[in-house]
Amino acid sequence: MSKAKKILLFSLSGVLALGAIASGGSYWFVRHALAKTEGELILGVSKPVSVMRDDYGIPHIYASNERDLMFAQGYVHAQDRLWQMELARRSVSGTLAEVFGEASLPQDRFNRTIGFRRMADQLIPKLDERTKEALQAYADGVNAFREKGPLPIEYTLTSAPFEPWQISDSIAIGKNVAWYLGDNAVTELFVSSSLKKLGFDKTQSLFPEIRPVEGGAVSLKDGDARKLVDLIDASRRYGIPGEGLGSNNWVVAGSKSVTGKPLLANDMHLQLGAPSIFYQNHLTVSGQYSVTGVIFPGLPGVAAGHNEHIAWGFTNLNPDVQDLYIEKPNPNNPHQFEYEGRYEDAIVIEETYRVKGRAEPVRGETVITRHGPIITDIVKEIGLSEQTSQPLALRWTAYDTGPGNEITAWLTMNRAKNHDEFEQAMRLFAAPAQNIVYADDQGNIGWRANGRIPIRAKGDGMQPVPGWTGEYEWKSYIPWEELPHAWNPPEGYIATANNRIVDDNYLYFITNNWSESYRADRIHEMLREKERLTLQDMQRIQGDWKNLQAVQYRDIWLPILKRGSWNASEQQALRTLEEWMRDPIDAPNLVGPSIFHTTLNKAMQKLLEPQLGPSLYADFLSTGLSGRAVNELFAGKNSNWLAGTDGTIEQALLDGFKEALRLLEQQLGGKQEKWVWGAIHTLTFEHPLGAMKPLNLIFNDGPHPYGGSNVTVGDASYSRKELPFEVVVGAPWRFTADLSNLKASEEIMIMGASGQLGSAHYSDQTSMWLTGRYKTMYFDEADVAAHTKATLVLRPR
């Protein structure tokens, strides 16, 4: 912690938590709350366990059996990230309002309705004993920390109580991850609102895939779709992925690597906050586990990384695994719904919400049809609408508690010694549906699109469908053997970046929500630049900021802009843009990216908002498909959207350019050399309590000027809903592995291992992450010992 922050903590001691911390003692209080990382502790293990912390505070856990390993992992997660875990489980359980009051009640209602905790409770009886025992040992470790160590300072600041950790907490957090990586409901809500406002032809011009649905005109009250989209967006604040999700992964065969063995790279694009959404750990039990990588705090094992024989990584498949069904309630019984000519009873769950500041709890109910929970009732219950819209029920693949779950799959991956064993783990990975790349020490590389993806009897998955006819049911899931995959391809490499991975000849429907191919194209381009590649080449690709969208737009934009009538200042800006677009790099010290991105956003707004209106335009941005629509417009492939209006592509671009320059001048002044990208494209690692001033000065890290954008391999996505361009999503963890020498694998993560304010490892990796540097993932026992700075031994009682 910097000297300035120490002084600030001391001086703000009477302000931080309504007097909960004694005046003048806050810095001592923070230090006192740090967990013990050296010495010995008597805990509930059967044999001694060593937790060796390296230069960056990352734990290397050596245990004699699996139960003790998971216990120790739960213990160290609680040491470093207990408050983050607390927020995550309160979010998925719908109990945030108990701590944060009335403002969190809508989100609690939403998350109870979606049912993360409900899904967890339903899955527990179906877990195999090994997974259940691992989860219980992890929970026991979390609770043992509470018995031995002080709670993080955030508990004092919020007066939040700690309840014993349960295995359902971990499972519900896992289901929450699946929700944010398989969210198609926002698209369907937008399409339903667009159909109502603009009609089928205009809506189809934005989404060419949609087809008319007989009886599918959903009657949402004005604004209700917007309110539901707001709830979905708001639910992304606490500890789980946020806006603009994406990822990169690729694997290179030994025939294309300098070492003659495969290379693998992975950077998953998720929420960038304090602390990191990921936790680095190395887990060892002789003959069972020798695995290192990252996991979401609150979950056991390693999600992505490598063991002694295999490395693997993920990108989101962007699958369409959710459908909204329009339900017909019985006029005489609101808890019955029509299906194929008969009324069926719904499941009704009475909900009780405790709200800080209220003497009495708030009551509500969750209604579940054969398709899933009714989500439109939330709008009425939270007081956003006087009358409930036509009921919409959510169906989602994660509601199917059939064979397989992500926690069992991850633990099985961790133990896998070869491809056959790893394949068995992939078969268990049901949700979220992902692209998984693989490399092993035998020289094999592979990729598989993995997870449950529905086969629909009818419909395109793009809009709500009638739930009472039986015509739009899911027939089954795409057979695992028929999911897209590749094994040792002749090209010598495989890369995915949320892009379209199948052609029109593929038998099944996966999604219409593919990301534009800019990142994937750039990765392919760079992998083909050299005959033989190194680990450093993998890292260079991960940090690349070349903007292929600007390359695509160059020959469209510049002729139009050169026909404009500009004053001297505008002509100077146009020259700067033209020069930058010759080789467009979204570097923080360049002016070109600022002019390009601001112009793009203004032109996009002028093309879309006049017909959609402000609210529906904001919803369109939430779908993630607005970029494709604008590409089609600029390329002249969508003449129907502007038909019957006064708008033109040329005028939108000319006006957008002029307004962009005006906005940049307002924000950065009249000297154009000051308009560098890093002045408006900044990154702040924000702690959940950092939204409250003056706590932001203590908990947050930033703002940092930063390069990249939504379309670069080195992702730094900003929200198009807000200005300036604050980065909201990027790669919290970058990982590269050379299968010729796995102990030399390298990684870097935002912030640090500890989420504890005052720890030396709160943000000790940030500067390296910002500058594209990496650190070794110590894996060999001798290397771990050589770099150990603190050892904690857990001993049996």
Secondary structure, 3 states (H helix, E strand, C coil): CCHHHHHHHHHCCCCCCCCCCCCCCHHHHHHHCCCCCCEEEEECCCCCEEEEECCCCCEEEEECCHHHHHHHHHHHHHHHHHHHHHHHHHHHHCCCHHHHCHHHHHHHHHHHHHCHHHHHHHHHHHCCHHHHHHHHHHHHHHHHHHHHCCCCHHHHHHCCCCCCCCHHHHHHHHHHHHHHCCCCHHHHHHHHHHHHHHCHHHHHHHCCCCCCCCCCCCCCCCCHHHHHHHHHHHCCCCCCCCCCCEEEEEEECHHHECCCCCEEEEEEEEECECCCCCEEEEEEECCCEEEEEEECCCCCCCCEEECCCEEEEEEECCCCCEEEEECCEECCEEEEEEECCEEEECEEEEEEECCCCCCCCEEEEEEECCCCEECCHHHHHCCCCCCCCCCEEEEEHHHCCCCCCHHHHHHHHHHCCCHHHHHHHHHHCCCCCEEEEEEECCCCEEEEEECCCEEECCCCCCCCEECCCCCCCEEEECCHHHCCEEECCCCCEEEECCCCCCCCCCCCCCCCCCCCCHHHHHHHHHHCCCCCECHHHHHHHHCCCECHHHHHHHHHHHHHHHCCCCCHHHHHHHHHHHHHHCCCECCCCCCHHHHHHHHHHHHHHHHHHHHHCHHHHHHHHHHCCHHHHHHHHHCCCCCCCCCCCCCCHHHHHHHHHHHHHHHHHHHHCCCHHHCCHHHHCEEEEECHHHHCCCCHHHHCEEEEECCCCCCCCCCEEECCCCCCCCEEEEEEEEEEEECCCHHHCEEEECCCCCCCCCCCCCCCCHHHHHCCCCEECCCCHHHHHHCCCEEEEEEEC
